[in-house]
Amino acid sequence: MVHKVWTNDTLFDAIAHDLTVDGFSIKHGALPPELISALQAQQLVIPESNFKNAGIGRETDFIQNEFVRTDEICWITGNTEAGISWLDWASSLQSYLNKRLYLGLFSFESHFAHYAPGKYYKRHLDAFKGETNRVLSIVVYLNSAWTQGDGGELVMYKNQHDLEGISVAPQQGTLVAFLSEEFPHEVLPTKRDRYSIAGWFRVNSSSRDKVDPPA
């Protein structure tokens, strides 16, 4: 794959509009098929040993809790052409949103996620007010020919009191973006292997005693 940078101001503008009005955005067929195919192909050839059981929290607060989540993850470091193109695409979105919405997004981190049949991630928030610097979460799905009976839907709730939520099938090319502190969400148990990328745009919380993002 030849390294290529994709930008789409029409898409980015629509995401920015949705975030301003609703705080979240759901876009089907958002990423270019060539980029999705490259990312899907990369995930499928990552050695199984590179995937680690996902946990909750960061650094010294990190714990594994299978009651809450049972997926496996592999962080994207940009050491492949597909990874570089994905990070460049995310960087373009970051720049656009900073110019349009003045979010002050400073850095980005993301990982491949694999949910084997029966796996799930119970209702949670990506960030808690005043306790983290994740501002905007994004998810991109890599699954072709997903059907309603396959399960594995993302359910995003408008607030802590919402019990119905908005259900999103993890269909290839679909992108979901939402404010990390505002929207509880969960991944329902899947009935087939489910592949995605999850990422977070962060603000800079560096201080005299701490460098952000952490090494």
DOVOLO-474823 format. One record per residue: x, y, z of N, C-alpha, C in turn; residue in three letters. Coordinates in steps of 0.2 Angstrom, whole numbers, plus 2048, in hexadecimal, padded with zeros to 3 digits. Atoms other than C-alpha are relative to their C-alpha. Example, Ala and Ser with C-alpha at 12.3 -4.5 7.8 and 13.67 -1.06 7.14 Angstrom:
<recs>
8047FA80083E7EA827804806800ala/7FC7FA7FF8447FB8247FC805803ser/
</recs>
This chain:
<recs>
8047FA800800800800804806800met/7FC7FA8008078117FB7FD805805val/8027FC7FB80681D8097FC8067FDhis/8057FB8037F782A8067FD803805lys/8047FD7FB7EF8378107F98027FDval/8077FE8027DC83980F7FE806804trp/8047FB7FC7D38498147F98007FDthr/8068008037C184C8127FC806804asn/8037FA7FC7BB85E8177F9800801asp/8078018007A985A8137FE7FC806thr/8018057FB7A984B81F802804807leu/7FE7FD7FA7B385582C7FB806802phe/8057FA7FF7A786482B7F97FD803asp/8068037FD79885882E8017FD807ala/7FE8027F97A185083D800806805ile/8007FA7FC7A48618447F9803802ala/8077FE8007928668417FC7FC805his/8038047FC78C85784A802801807asp/7FE7FF7F97978598597FE807803leu/8027FA7FD79286B85B7F8800802thr/8078007FF77F86785A7FE7FA805val/8028057FC77E8568628067FD805asp/7FB8037FC78F85286A8037F97FDgly/7FE80780379184285F7FF8017F9phe/80180080779283E84D8017F87FEser/80080780378E82D8448008017F8ile/7FF7FF80779482C8328017F97FDlys/7FF80680379281D8278048017FAhis/7FB7FF80679F81A819804805801gly/7FD7FA7FF7A98278218078007FDala/7F98008027BB82181D8007FD7F9leu/7FF8028067C181E80C8017F8800pro/7FF8078007BF80B8078077FD800pro/7F98028007D180A803804800806glu/7FD8007F97D680F8147FD7FB805leu/8038057FB7CA80481D8027F97FEile/7FD8078027D07F58128077FF803ser/7F98007FE7E27F98178007FF807ala/8008017F97DE7FA8297FD7F9802leu/8038067FF7D37EB8298057FA7FFgln/7FB8058027E17E1820806800806ala/7FB8007FB7EE7E782D7FE7FD807gln/8038037FA7E37E283C8007F97FFgln/8018078017E17D18358077FC800leu/7F98038007F47CE834804801806val/7FC7FE7F97F97D58458007F9804ile/7FF8067FC8007C684F7FB800806pro/8048017FA7F47C085C803802806glu/7FD7FE7FA8017C3869801807801ser/7FF7F88008017D68657F9802803asn/8067FE7FD7EF7D786B8007FE808phe/8008017F97ED7D987E7F9801803lys/8067FF7FD7DE7D88897FF807802asn/8017F97FE7D77E988B7FE801807ala/8027FE7F97D57F289C7FD806800gly/8047FA7FE7CE8018A4805805803ile/7FC7FB7FD7D88118A88078007FDgly/7F97FF8037EA8168A4805800806arg/7FA8007FC7FB8148AB7FF7FC807glu/8008037FA7FB8108BE7F87FF802thr/8078027FE7E78108BE7FE7FB7FBasp/8028058057E78038B07FE7F9804phe/8028067FE7DD7F38B57FC7FC7FBile/8048048047D57E48AC7FA7FE803gln/8078017FD7C37E18AF7FC7FC7FBasn/8048048057BB7D38A57F8801801glu/8077FE7FF7AA7D88AD7FE8067FCphe/8027F98047AB7E98A48027FF7F8val/7FE8018077B47E48948047FA7FFarg/7FD8068027BB7D588B8038007F9thr/7FD7FF8067C27DC87B808800800asp/7F88008017D57DB8758028067FCglu/7FE7FA8037DE7EA86F8088007FEile/7F98008037EE7EE8658018087FEcys/7FF7F98027F48008658038027F9trp/7FD7FE8067F8809855805805800ile/7FA7FC7FF8098108548038037FAthr/7FD7FD80680B8158428067FD7FDgly/7FB80380381780883D7FF7FC7FAasn/80280380680E80282E7FD8067FBthr/8037FB80580780B81E7F9802802glu/8077FF7FF7F5808823800804807ala/8007FD7FA7F980E8358028087FFgly/7FE7F980180281E82F7FA8047FCile/8067FD8037F38228237FA801805ser/8057FF7FB7E7820831801806805trp/7FE7FB7FB7F082B83D8008077FCleu/8007FA8047F283882F7F98027FFasp/8077FF8017DF83782C7FE803807trp/8027FD7F97DC83A83F803807801ala/7FD7FA7FF7E884883F7FD8067FCser/8047FB8047DF8518317F9801803ser/8067FE7FD7CF84F83A801804807leu/7FE7FC7FA7D785684A8018077FEgln/7FF7F98027DD8658417FA8047FEser/8077FD8027CC8688397FC802806tyr/8047FE7FB7C3867849803805805leu/7FD7FA7FC7D08728527FE8077FDasn/8027FA8047CD87F8457F9802801lys/8087FE8007BA87E8457FD800807arg/8038007F97B687A857804802806leu/7FC7FE7FB7C58808608007FB806tyr/8008057FB7C687086A8077FF804leu/7F98017FD7D987186E8027F9800gly/7FD8078007DC85F8698078007FFleu/7F97FF8007EE85C86C8037F97FEphe/7FD8068027F28498697FA7FB7FFser/8048058027EA8398638037F9801phe/7FE8077FF7EB8278687FA7FB7FEglu/8058058027E28188618027F9800ser/7FE8078017E28058607FB7FC7FChis/8048058027DB7F78577FC7FC805phe/8048047FA7CD7ED8617FD7FA7FCala/8038078037C87DB85E7FB7FE806his/8058047FC7B87D48667FF7FA7FDtyr/8028068027B77C28647F97FE802ala/8078027FF7A67B98647FF800808pro/8028007F979E7BC875803806804gly/7FC7FB7FC7A97CB87A7FC807800lys/8047FA7FF7A27DC87F804805804tyr/7FD7FA7FC7A67ED8887FA803803tyr/8067FD7FD7997F2895800808800lys/8017F8800792804897805803804arg/7FB7FD7FD79F81089B8018077FDhis/7FE7F98037A68228988087FF7FEleu/7F98008027B782488E804805805asp/7FD7FB7FC7BB83389A7FB803805ala/8047FD7FB7B583A8AA802807801phe/7FF7F97FF7B484D8AD805801805lys/7FB7FE7FB7C48548B58057FA801gly/7FB8057FF7CD8438B58047FD7FBglu/7FC8028067D48418A48008057FBthr/8007FB8057D884A8947FE7FE7F9asn/8038028067CF8408877FA8057FFarg/8057FB8027C384C87E7FB7FD7FBval/8048028057BD84486F8017F87FEleu/7FF8078027BA83186B7FE7FF7F9ser/8038028077B982985A8017F9800ile/7FF8088017B68178557FE8007F8val/8018028077B78108438007F9800val/8018078017B17FF83E8037FD7FAtyr/7FC8038057BA7F38337FC7F97FDleu/8038068017AD7E58317FB8007FAasn/8048008067A57E18207FA7FB801ser/8068058007947D981D7FD7FF807ala/8038017FA78E7DC82F7F9800800trp/80880180077C7D68327FE802807thr/8037FE7FA7707DB8408017FA805gln/8008067FC7717C98478077FF803gly/7F98017FD7847CB84A802803806asp/7FF7FC7FA7827D6859806805800gly/7FA7FC8007917E085F7FF8087FFgly/8017F98027887F185D803804806glu/7FE7FA7FC78F8018657F9803802leu/8067FD7FE781808870802806804val/7FD7FA7FD78481A8747FA804803met/8067FD7FC779823882801807800tyr/8007F9800775835882803803806lys/7FE7FE7F97788378958007FA804asn/8008057FB77982D8A57F97FD801gln/8078037FF76682B8A57FD7FD7FAhis/8028038067648258948007F9800asp/8008077FF75F8138947FF7FC7F9leu/80180280775B8118818068007FCglu/7FA7FF80476A8188787FF8007F9gly/80080080776E8198668057FA7FEile/7FC80680277480885E8038017F9ser/7FC7FF8067828088518037F97FEval/7FD8078027867F88478078017FEala/7F97FF8027997F68458027FE7F9pro/7FF8018077987F68328068047FDgln/7FA7FD8037A87F98287FF8077FDgln/8007F98037AC80B8257FC805804gly/8047FC7FC7A0812832804803806thr/7FC7FC7FB7A782083E7FB803805leu/8037FD7FA7A182584F804805803val/7FC7FB7FC7A88358577FB803806ala/8047FD7FB7A283C868804802805phe/7FC7FD7FA7A78468778017FB805leu/7FE8057FC7B083B8827FD800807ser/8037FF7F97A98428937F97FF800glu/8077FF80079784388D7FC7FA7FFglu/8048068037918328868027F9803phe/7FF8077FE79082288F7FF7FB7FApro/8018058067918138838037F9802his/7FE8077FF7938008828017FD7F9glu/8008048067977F38757FD7F9803val/8048067FE78A7E58768047F97FDleu/7FD8078027907D28758007FF7F8pro/7FF8018077967CE8637FF7F87FFthr/8008078027927BD85A8057FE7FBlys/7FB8028057A07BE84E806805802arg/7FA7FB7FF7B27C684E7FE8077FEasp/8027F98017B07D884F806805800arg/7F97FD8007BE7E484A7FE8087FFtyr/8017F98007BF7F784D807804801ser/7FA7FB7FE7CB8068507FC804805ile/8027FB7FB7C8810860805805801ala/7FA7FA7FF7D18218627FD805804gly/8027FA7FC7D183086D8048067FFtrp/7FC7FA8017D684286A800803807phe/7FE7FE7F97DE84987A802808800arg/7FE7F97FF7E185B8808077FF804val/7FA8007FC7F285F888800801807asn/8007FF7F97F385C89A807800804ser/7F98007FE80685E89C800805806ser/7FF7FB7FA80C8668AD8077FF802ser/7F98007FE81C8688B68027F9801arg/7FF8077FE81B8568BC7FE7FB7FCasp/80380580481384E8AE8018027F8lys/8007FE80781684D89B7FA7FC7FCval/80680380380784A8908018017F8asp/8038077FE80483F8868067FC803pro/7FB8047FC80D8328918047FC7FBpro/7FC80480481C8298897FD7F97FFala/
</recs>
